[in-house]
Amino acid sequence: MNDDDVRAALAELGPFFAVEAIKAVEPVQAAERAEAADEGPGPWRSMAELADPADPADGSGVLAARVAAVRGVLAAGGGQPAEAVEERVAASVVHLGLVARLLSPYLALAVLYGRVPGRVRLADLRWRPALGGPYPLALPLPLPPGTNHMPGTAADRTGADLGTGADLGTGADLGTVTDVGTGADLAALADRFSAALCEGAVREVESACAGFRVSPHVLRGNTASAVNGAARMIAAARPDAAARAEALTGLLLERGRLRGSGRRTPGGGFRRNSCCLIYRAAPGHAGALCGDCALSRVPVRPG
C-alpha cells in the first residue's frame, strides 16, 4: 500500500484524519506571520509559526491572531463583545482544535497500521490556518514506515514488510483489524506515540498556548480529550479497529504528559480530569459543559 492509498484510507475516517503530503515547505516569511488567522487558507505554511517567540500579548503572532479570531466568534455566539470572553478561554478552545487535528491522523496510523514516526515537530508539518472546521494539514513524505507491525493488521495477514520502504507497505490491502495485539505490542506502540507526538509537536503547541495563561492541567486535559475523540471516530468508522483504538488510548492516558489527565469510566466512557473552559464563553459563564468534562455542573458564582 503506497502513500496515496494510505491517505485515501485516512480520509475515509473523516475530515480530522484527511491529510495531504508534500515534500518541502518554504520558510515562513515575516509577512505571513502577521496575517490574521481568518484571511483564508492560502498557501501551505509551516506549523512552526504557531510557536513564534513573539510575545502573545502584542497580537503580532499567528497563534495570537487565531486566538483573537476564535475569541470573536465565541463572543458573537453569545451576542457579546469580544472583551466579554476571557482570552484564556479562547486560547483553550484554539489549543483543543489544533491538537485534535494534529493527533488524529497519527493515531489512525498507529491503530490501523502499527505505525509511529520518529519525533514529530511543528516544523515538520504544514497547514492552512482556516477557521470553522478541521484545518487542512499536510504531513512530510514519505509517511512513517515504522519499525514494527501489529498483529491483526493487513500487513500481518499478507506478509508485507512494514519495516522498510518509502511507503506504508509493499502491497498490503486495507483489510480488517482482527485482534488487538499483545500487551507488549501495544505498550511499545504507546511508548513510541507518546515520545513522538505528545513530547513533540503537541508539547510545542501546549507551550505556546500556555502563554495565554491557560493552566497546564487544562491543556493536558485537552490533549487527552483529543486522543479519546480521535479514537472514538476511528471506532465509529472502522468497528473492526474499535478494540485496539480503545486499548491504545487507555495506554496513552497512562504515559508521560497525559498521565493523570483523564480516565476511563466504569461504563466504558471517558472523563477528563479538567475542564476546557468553554462554558465560560457564554454570557454569565453559564454555557453548557462538554460530555467528557470533569465538572458535573456549571459553577455558580455567589451573589
C-alpha positions in Angstrom: 0.0 0.0 0.0 1.6 3.3 -1.1 1.3 6.7 0.5 -1.6 7.7 -1.7 -3.6 4.6 -0.8 -3.0 5.2 2.9 -4.0 8.9 2.7 -7.2 7.8 0.9 -7.9 5.3 3.7 -7.3 8.0 6.3 -9.7 10.4 4.6 -12.4 7.8 4.8 -12.3 8.1 8.6 -13.4 11.7 8.4 -12.1 15.3 8.0 -10.0 15.2 11.1 -7.9 12.4 9.5 -7.5 13.6 5.9 -4.0 14.8 5.1 -2.1 15.9 2.1 1.6 15.1 1.6 4.2 17.5 0.3 8.0 17.1 0.2 9.1 20.6 1.3 7.8 23.8 2.8 9.2 27.2 2.2 10.4 29.2 5.2 7.6 31.3 6.7 8.1 34.9 5.8 7.5 37.7 8.3 4.6 39.0 6.2 2.9 35.6 6.5 3.4 35.5 10.3 1.5 38.8 10.5 -1.5 37.6 8.6 -4.8 37.3 10.5 -6.0 33.7 11.1 -9.3 34.3 9.3 -8.0 35.6 6.0 -8.5 32.3 4.2 -6.4 29.1 3.9 -3.8 30.5 1.4 -0.6 28.5 0.6 0.9 25.7 2.7 2.7 27.2 5.8 4.9 25.7 8.4 3.1 24.9 11.7 6.3 26.1 13.4 4.8 29.6 13.1 2.5 28.7 16.0 5.5 28.6 18.3 6.8 32.0 17.2 8.6 33.5 20.2 6.8 36.9 19.7 5.0 38.0 22.9 1.4 36.7 22.5 0.2 39.8 24.3 1.1 42.1 21.4 -1.1 40.3 18.9 1.6 40.0 16.3 1.9 36.3 16.1 -0.1 33.7 14.1 -1.3 32.0 17.3 -2.3 35.3 18.8 -4.3 36.2 15.7 -6.0 32.8 15.8 -6.9 33.2 19.5 -8.3 36.7 18.8 -10.4 35.4 15.9 -11.8 32.5 17.9 -12.5 34.9 20.8 -14.6 37.0 18.5 -16.5 34.0 17.2 -17.2 32.8 20.7 -18.3 36.2 21.8 -20.6 36.7 18.8 -22.3 33.4 19.6 -23.5 34.9 22.8 -24.2 38.3 21.5 -21.3 39.8 23.4 -18.3 42.0 22.6 -15.0 40.1 22.3 -13.7 41.5 25.6 -16.5 39.6 27.4 -14.8 36.3 26.6 -11.6 35.7 28.6 -8.6 35.3 26.3 -7.6 32.1 28.1 -10.9 30.6 27.2 -10.4 31.3 23.5 -6.8 30.0 23.8 -8.0 26.7 25.3 -10.5 26.3 22.5 -7.8 27.0 19.9 -5.5 24.5 21.6 -8.0 21.8 21.6 -8.8 22.3 17.9 -5.1 22.3 17.0 -4.1 19.2 18.8 -7.2 17.3 17.8 -6.4 17.9 14.2 -2.7 17.2 14.6 -3.1 13.9 16.6 -6.0 12.3 14.7 -4.2 11.1 11.5 -1.2 9.9 13.5 -3.4 7.9 15.9 -5.1 6.3 13.0 -1.8 5.3 11.5 -0.8 3.7 14.8 -4.1 1.9 15.3 -4.6 0.7 11.8 -1.0 0.1 10.8 1.0 0.0 13.9 2.9 3.0 12.5 4.5 5.8 14.5 7.1 8.2 13.1 10.2 9.5 14.9 9.8 12.7 16.9 7.3 15.0 15.1 8.0 18.7 15.4 5.8 21.5 14.3 8.4 22.4 11.8 7.8 19.0 10.1 4.1 19.8 9.5 2.3 22.1 7.1 -1.1 23.7 7.5 -3.5 26.2 6.1 -4.9 28.1 9.1 -8.6 28.2 8.2 -11.3 28.5 10.9 -14.7 26.9 11.1 -13.6 23.2 10.9 -10.6 20.9 10.7 -7.8 22.9 9.1 -6.0 21.5 6.0 -3.0 19.5 7.2 0.0 18.1 5.2 2.5 15.5 6.5 6.0 15.2 5.2 6.8 12.5 2.7 7.3 9.6 3.0 4.6 8.8 5.5 6.1 6.9 8.5 7.2 3.4 7.6 7.8 2.4 11.2 9.8 -0.5 12.5 7.1 -2.9 13.6 3.6 -4.0 12.7 0.7 -5.1 14.9 -0.9 -8.5 14.9 -4.2 -8.3 13.0 -3.2 -5.6 10.6 -3.4 -6.1 6.9 0.4 -6.5 6.7 0.4 -9.2 9.3 -2.1 -11.2 7.2 -0.4 -10.7 3.9 3.2 -10.9 5.0 4.1 -7.4 3.6 7.3 -5.9 5.1 6.2 -2.8 7.1 9.6 -2.0 8.4 11.2 -0.9 5.2 10.5 1.2 2.1 9.3 4.7 1.4 5.6 3.9 2.0 3.4 2.1 4.4 4.0 -1.4 3.0 4.5 -3.3 -0.2 1.1 -4.2 -1.5 -1.0 -5.0 1.6 -4.7 -4.2 1.3 -6.6 -2.3 3.9 -8.3 -5.4 5.1 -9.8 -5.6 8.6 -8.2 -5.4 12.1 -8.8 -8.8 13.5 -7.3 -8.5 17.0 -5.9 -6.0 19.5 -2.4 -7.3 19.6 -0.4 -8.4 22.6 0.1 -6.2 25.7 3.8 -5.8 24.8 3.0 -4.7 21.2 0.5 -2.1 22.4 2.7 -0.9 25.2 5.6 -0.4 22.8 3.4 1.4 20.4 2.1 3.7 23.1 5.6 4.5 24.3 6.6 5.4 20.8 3.5 7.5 20.2 3.9 9.4 23.4 7.5 10.2 22.6 6.9 11.1 19.0 3.7 13.2 19.3 2.9 14.1 22.9 6.5 15.1 23.7 7.0 16.6 20.2 4.6 18.8 18.3 1.8 18.5 20.9 4.1 19.8 23.6 5.2 22.7 21.4 1.5 23.7 20.9 0.9 23.3 24.6 3.9 25.6 25.5 2.7 28.2 23.0 -0.8 28.2 24.3 0.4 28.4 27.9 1.5 32.0 27.1 -2.2 32.9 27.2 -2.5 32.0 30.9 -4.1 28.6 30.3 -3.3 26.1 33.0 -1.1 23.2 32.0 -3.7 21.0 33.7 -6.4 22.3 31.3 -4.1 21.9 28.3 -3.2 18.3 29.1 -6.8 17.6 29.6 -7.5 19.0 26.2 -4.9 16.7 24.7 -6.4 13.7 26.5 -9.8 14.6 25.2 -8.4 15.0 21.7 -6.9 11.5 21.8 -10.1 10.0 23.1 -12.2 11.8 20.5 -9.9 10.6 17.7 -10.2 7.0 19.0 -14.0 7.2 19.0 -14.1 8.5 15.5 -11.8 5.7 14.3 -14.0 3.1 16.1 -17.1 4.6 14.5 -15.7 4.5 11.0 -13.8 1.1 11.5 -15.7 -1.0 14.1 -13.1 -3.8 13.5 -10.5 -1.4 14.9 -12.5 -0.3 17.9 -10.9 -2.6 20.5 -7.4 -1.7 19.5 -8.2 2.1 19.4 -9.7 1.9 22.9 -6.8 -0.2 24.2 -4.1 2.1 22.8 -5.9 5.2 24.1 -6.0 3.7 27.6 -2.3 3.1 27.5 -1.6 6.6 26.2 -3.5 8.0 29.1 -1.1 6.3 31.5 2.0 7.8 29.9 4.1 10.9 30.0 2.3 14.2 29.8 -1.1 12.5 29.6 -0.8 10.6 32.9 -3.5 11.9 35.3 -5.2 14.0 32.6 -8.2 11.6 32.1 -9.6 8.2 32.8 -11.9 5.5 31.6 -15.2 5.3 33.3 -16.8 2.1 34.5 -19.3 2.2 31.6 -16.5 2.3 29.0 -16.7 6.1 28.6 -14.0 8.7 29.1 -13.8 11.6 31.6 -11.0 14.2 31.6 -9.7 15.5 34.9 -10.1 19.1 33.9 -12.4 21.5 32.1 -11.7 23.1 28.7 -13.4 26.3 30.0 -15.7 26.7 27.0 -18.7 27.1 29.3 -17.2 30.4 30.4 -17.6 31.9 26.8 -21.4 32.1 27.3 -23.0 35.2 28.9 -22.6 34.9 32.7 -20.3 32.0 32.3 -23.4 29.8 32.1 -22.7 27.8 29.0 -23.0 24.0 28.5 -20.4 21.5 29.6 -18.8 19.1 27.3 -19.7 15.4 27.6 -16.3 14.4 29.0 -15.9 17.4 31.4 -14.6 16.9 34.9 -17.3 19.2 36.2 -20.7 17.7 36.9 -22.5 21.1 36.7 -21.6 24.7 35.7 -20.2 26.5 38.7 -22.5 29.2 40.1 -20.9 32.4 41.2 -22.1 33.6 44.6 -24.3 36.6 44.7 
